[in-house]
């Protein structure tokens, strides 16, 4: 199944762009970074720990998964070849020949008045076991922490079996969307303490 077909069937009319939590009725927003942590190093480790734990709770090794990376192009394609290097450190190289590419209108049109920017979407379909997800999640969390390696592009993990979308937007938190509340009720219960308090009332209504 192609990504567009999956989205139309399970997430009709949802546009794959942040903030996902506020664009779909069934989801959870988790807090990764804990304000007031004693040191920057400890803060980063807590972010990693939560991101990895949530990912593993949602994805089983044998699950069929889409990895989607959106690359904003501000240079008329000049840096596109370099951006293709985002995948190799985190997936089996033998899978890269199946990598799909879509050229989309710039994801944030309000910042693109002249229409010169574009978004390049790279899609890889694989098993969860094919993904080196721990270093990938760390690189995503590192984007605003001044740590390396870091990845500034938006990365979405779409679980075809569980019909979920998992998106770590930065060190602050991540969104977990589902086609049905029952499919992530166990996540809501087990990691309830990690739910972002600001959005907790809306999240509780979905599961109570």
The 8 nearest C-alpha neighbors of each residue, nearest first, counted from 0:
[[1, 4, 5, 2, 3, 159, 124, 6],
 [0, 2, 4, 3, 5, 124, 6, 65],
 [1, 3, 5, 4, 6, 0, 65, 122],
 [4, 2, 6, 5, 1, 7, 0, 8],
 [3, 5, 7, 1, 2, 6, 8, 0],
 [4, 6, 2, 8, 3, 7, 9, 1],
 [7, 5, 10, 3, 9, 8, 4, 2],
 [8, 6, 11, 4, 5, 10, 9, 3],
 [7, 9, 5, 6, 10, 4, 11, 3],
 [10, 8, 6, 7, 178, 5, 11, 162],
 [11, 9, 6, 13, 7, 8, 12, 178],
 [10, 12, 7, 13, 9, 8, 6, 14],
 [11, 13, 14, 10, 7, 6, 23, 15],
 [14, 12, 11, 10, 15, 22, 23, 6],
 [15, 13, 16, 12, 22, 19, 10, 11],
 [14, 16, 13, 17, 19, 155, 6, 18],
 [15, 17, 14, 19, 18, 106, 153, 13],
 [18, 16, 19, 15, 20, 168, 22, 21],
 [17, 19, 20, 21, 16, 22, 174, 168],
 [20, 18, 17, 22, 21, 16, 23, 174],
 [19, 21, 22, 18, 174, 23, 26, 28],
 [20, 22, 19, 23, 18, 24, 17, 26],
 [21, 23, 19, 20, 18, 13, 24, 14],
 [22, 24, 25, 21, 20, 19, 26, 13],
 [25, 23, 26, 22, 21, 20, 205, 176],
 [26, 24, 23, 177, 176, 180, 205, 179],
 [25, 27, 176, 175, 177, 20, 24, 28],
 [26, 28, 175, 174, 202, 29, 176, 20],
 [27, 29, 174, 173, 195, 194, 175, 20],
 [30, 28, 194, 195, 173, 172, 193, 27],
 [29, 31, 172, 195, 193, 194, 171, 32],
 [32, 30, 172, 46, 171, 49, 170, 29],
 [31, 33, 171, 46, 170, 30, 34, 42],
 [32, 34, 36, 31, 35, 42, 30, 45],
 [35, 33, 36, 32, 42, 171, 37, 31],
 [34, 36, 37, 33, 38, 42, 32, 39],
 [35, 37, 42, 34, 38, 33, 41, 39],
 [36, 38, 35, 41, 39, 42, 40, 34],
 [39, 37, 41, 40, 36, 42, 35, 43],
 [40, 38, 42, 41, 43, 37, 36, 144],
 [39, 41, 43, 38, 42, 44, 37, 45],
 [40, 42, 44, 38, 43, 39, 45, 36],
 [41, 43, 39, 45, 40, 36, 44, 38],
 [44, 42, 46, 40, 41, 45, 39, 47],
 [45, 43, 41, 47, 46, 42, 48, 40],
 [44, 46, 48, 42, 47, 43, 41, 49],
 [47, 45, 31, 43, 32, 44, 49, 48],
 [48, 46, 44, 50, 45, 49, 137, 51],
 [49, 47, 45, 51, 46, 50, 52, 44],
 [48, 50, 52, 46, 51, 47, 31, 53],
 [51, 49, 47, 53, 52, 48, 46, 54],
 [50, 52, 54, 48, 53, 49, 47, 133],
 [53, 51, 49, 55, 54, 50, 48, 56],
 [54, 52, 56, 50, 55, 51, 49, 57],
 [53, 55, 51, 57, 56, 52, 58, 50],
 [56, 54, 58, 52, 57, 53, 51, 59],
 [55, 57, 53, 54, 58, 52, 186, 59],
 [56, 58, 54, 55, 53, 59, 186, 183],
 [59, 57, 55, 56, 54, 62, 60, 127],
 [58, 60, 62, 61, 127, 55, 57, 56],
 [61, 59, 128, 127, 62, 58, 126, 129],
 [62, 60, 59, 126, 127, 128, 63, 58],
 [63, 61, 59, 126, 127, 60, 160, 64],
 [64, 62, 126, 159, 125, 158, 160, 127],
 [65, 63, 158, 125, 157, 126, 159, 124],
 [64, 66, 124, 157, 123, 156, 67, 125],
 [67, 65, 156, 123, 122, 155, 64, 124],
 [66, 68, 122, 155, 154, 121, 65, 156],
 [69, 67, 154, 121, 153, 120, 70, 152],
 [70, 68, 120, 153, 119, 152, 118, 121],
 [71, 69, 119, 118, 152, 72, 120, 68],
 [70, 72, 118, 117, 119, 73, 69, 105],
 [73, 71, 117, 74, 118, 116, 70, 76],
 [72, 74, 116, 75, 71, 117, 76, 115],
 [75, 73, 77, 76, 72, 78, 116, 79],
 [76, 74, 77, 73, 72, 116, 115, 117],
 [77, 75, 79, 74, 78, 72, 73, 80],
 [78, 76, 74, 75, 79, 80, 72, 81],
 [77, 79, 81, 76, 80, 82, 74, 72],
 [78, 80, 76, 82, 81, 77, 83, 72],
 [81, 79, 83, 82, 78, 77, 84, 76],
 [80, 82, 78, 79, 83, 84, 85, 77],
 [81, 83, 79, 84, 80, 85, 78, 70],
 [84, 82, 85, 80, 81, 86, 79, 87],
 [83, 85, 82, 86, 81, 87, 80, 88],
 [84, 86, 83, 82, 87, 88, 150, 89],
 [85, 87, 84, 89, 88, 90, 83, 95],
 [88, 86, 89, 90, 92, 84, 85, 91],
 [89, 87, 86, 90, 85, 84, 131, 91],
 [88, 90, 131, 87, 86, 130, 135, 132],
 [91, 89, 130, 87, 129, 131, 92, 88],
 [90, 92, 93, 94, 129, 87, 89, 130],
 [93, 91, 94, 95, 87, 90, 96, 88],
 [92, 94, 91, 95, 96, 90, 97, 87],
 [95, 93, 92, 96, 91, 97, 98, 90],
 [94, 96, 98, 97, 92, 93, 91, 87],
 [95, 97, 98, 94, 93, 92, 99, 123],
 [98, 96, 95, 94, 99, 123, 124, 122],
 [99, 97, 123, 95, 96, 122, 121, 100],
 [100, 98, 122, 121, 97, 123, 101, 120],
 [99, 101, 121, 120, 122, 98, 102, 119],
 [100, 102, 120, 119, 103, 121, 99, 122],
 [101, 103, 119, 118, 120, 100, 104, 117],
 [104, 102, 118, 119, 117, 105, 101, 120],
 [103, 105, 117, 118, 106, 102, 116, 108],
 [104, 106, 117, 118, 107, 116, 108, 103],
 [105, 107, 108, 104, 118, 16, 103, 117],
 [106, 108, 109, 105, 110, 111, 104, 16],
 [109, 107, 111, 110, 105, 106, 112, 114],
 [108, 110, 107, 111, 112, 106, 105, 114],
 [111, 109, 108, 107, 112, 105, 113, 114],
 [112, 110, 108, 114, 109, 113, 116, 115],
 [113, 111, 114, 110, 109, 108, 115, 116],
 [112, 114, 115, 111, 116, 110, 108, 109],
 [115, 113, 111, 112, 116, 108, 105, 117],
 [114, 116, 113, 117, 111, 73, 75, 112],
 [117, 115, 73, 105, 114, 72, 111, 118],
 [118, 116, 105, 104, 72, 71, 103, 119],
 [117, 119, 71, 105, 103, 70, 72, 104],
 [120, 118, 102, 70, 69, 101, 103, 71],
 [119, 121, 69, 101, 100, 68, 102, 70],
 [120, 122, 100, 68, 99, 67, 69, 119],
 [123, 121, 67, 99, 66, 98, 100, 120],
 [122, 124, 98, 66, 65, 99, 125, 67],
 [125, 123, 65, 64, 66, 122, 63, 126],
 [124, 126, 64, 63, 123, 129, 65, 127],
 [127, 125, 63, 128, 129, 62, 64, 61],
 [126, 128, 60, 129, 130, 62, 64, 61],
 [127, 129, 60, 126, 130, 61, 131, 59],
 [130, 128, 126, 127, 90, 91, 125, 131],
 [131, 129, 90, 132, 128, 127, 89, 91],
 [132, 130, 89, 133, 90, 134, 135, 129],
 [131, 133, 135, 130, 134, 136, 89, 51],
 [132, 134, 136, 135, 131, 51, 137, 47],
 [135, 133, 137, 136, 132, 138, 131, 89],
 [136, 134, 132, 138, 137, 133, 89, 139],
 [137, 135, 139, 133, 138, 134, 132, 140],
 [136, 138, 134, 140, 139, 135, 47, 141],
 [139, 137, 149, 141, 135, 150, 148, 136],
 [140, 138, 150, 136, 137, 141, 142, 149],
 [139, 141, 170, 169, 137, 138, 142, 136],
 [142, 140, 144, 138, 149, 146, 139, 143],
 [141, 143, 149, 151, 140, 139, 150, 144],
 [144, 142, 141, 145, 170, 169, 140, 146],
 [143, 145, 141, 146, 142, 140, 170, 43],
 [144, 146, 143, 141, 142, 147, 149, 148],
 [147, 145, 141, 144, 148, 149, 142, 143],
 [148, 146, 149, 141, 145, 138, 142, 144],
 [147, 149, 138, 146, 150, 141, 137, 142],
 [148, 150, 138, 147, 142, 141, 139, 151],
 [149, 151, 139, 138, 142, 152, 148, 141],
 [150, 152, 142, 149, 139, 153, 138, 143],
 [153, 151, 70, 150, 69, 154, 68, 71],
 [152, 154, 69, 68, 155, 151, 168, 70],
 [153, 155, 68, 67, 152, 166, 69, 156],
 [154, 156, 166, 67, 66, 165, 157, 68],
 [157, 155, 66, 165, 164, 65, 158, 166],
 [158, 156, 164, 65, 64, 163, 159, 155],
 [159, 157, 64, 163, 162, 161, 160, 63],
 [158, 160, 162, 63, 64, 161, 157, 163],
 [161, 159, 162, 158, 62, 63, 64, 163],
 [160, 162, 158, 163, 159, 182, 57, 177],
 [163, 161, 159, 158, 160, 178, 177, 164],
 [162, 164, 177, 158, 176, 161, 157, 165],
 [163, 165, 157, 176, 175, 156, 158, 177],
 [164, 166, 175, 156, 155, 174, 157, 163],
 [167, 165, 155, 174, 173, 168, 154, 156],
 [168, 166, 173, 169, 172, 174, 165, 139],
 [167, 169, 173, 166, 172, 153, 170, 171],
 [170, 168, 140, 171, 167, 172, 139, 142],
 [171, 169, 140, 32, 172, 46, 31, 141],
 [172, 170, 32, 31, 169, 30, 173, 168],
 [171, 173, 30, 31, 29, 170, 169, 167],
 [174, 172, 167, 29, 166, 168, 28, 175],
 [173, 175, 28, 166, 27, 20, 165, 29],
 [174, 176, 165, 27, 26, 164, 28, 166],
 [177, 175, 26, 164, 163, 25, 174, 27],
 [178, 176, 163, 179, 25, 26, 162, 180],
 [177, 179, 9, 162, 163, 10, 25, 180],
 [180, 178, 177, 181, 182, 25, 183, 162],
 [179, 181, 182, 183, 184, 25, 177, 206],
 [182, 180, 184, 183, 179, 185, 206, 177],
 [181, 183, 180, 179, 184, 161, 177, 185],
 [184, 182, 186, 185, 181, 180, 187, 177],
 [183, 185, 187, 181, 186, 182, 180, 188],
 [186, 184, 188, 183, 187, 189, 182, 181],
 [187, 185, 183, 189, 184, 188, 190, 56],
 [188, 186, 184, 191, 185, 190, 189, 183],
 [187, 189, 185, 191, 186, 190, 184, 192],
 [188, 190, 186, 191, 187, 185, 192, 184],
 [191, 189, 192, 193, 187, 188, 186, 194],
 [190, 192, 188, 187, 193, 194, 189, 186],
 [191, 193, 190, 194, 189, 195, 188, 29],
 [194, 192, 191, 190, 29, 30, 195, 31],
 [195, 193, 29, 191, 192, 30, 28, 196],
 [194, 196, 30, 29, 197, 198, 28, 199],
 [195, 197, 199, 198, 194, 200, 30, 193],
 [196, 198, 195, 199, 200, 194, 201, 28],
 [199, 197, 196, 201, 200, 195, 202, 28],
 [198, 200, 196, 202, 201, 197, 203, 195],
 [201, 199, 203, 202, 198, 204, 197, 196],
 [202, 200, 204, 199, 203, 198, 205, 197],
 [203, 201, 199, 205, 204, 200, 27, 198],
 [202, 204, 200, 205, 206, 201, 207, 199],
 [205, 203, 201, 202, 207, 206, 200, 199],
 [204, 206, 203, 202, 207, 25, 180, 201],
 [207, 205, 203, 204, 180, 184, 202, 187],
 [206, 204, 203, 205, 202, 184, 180, 201]]
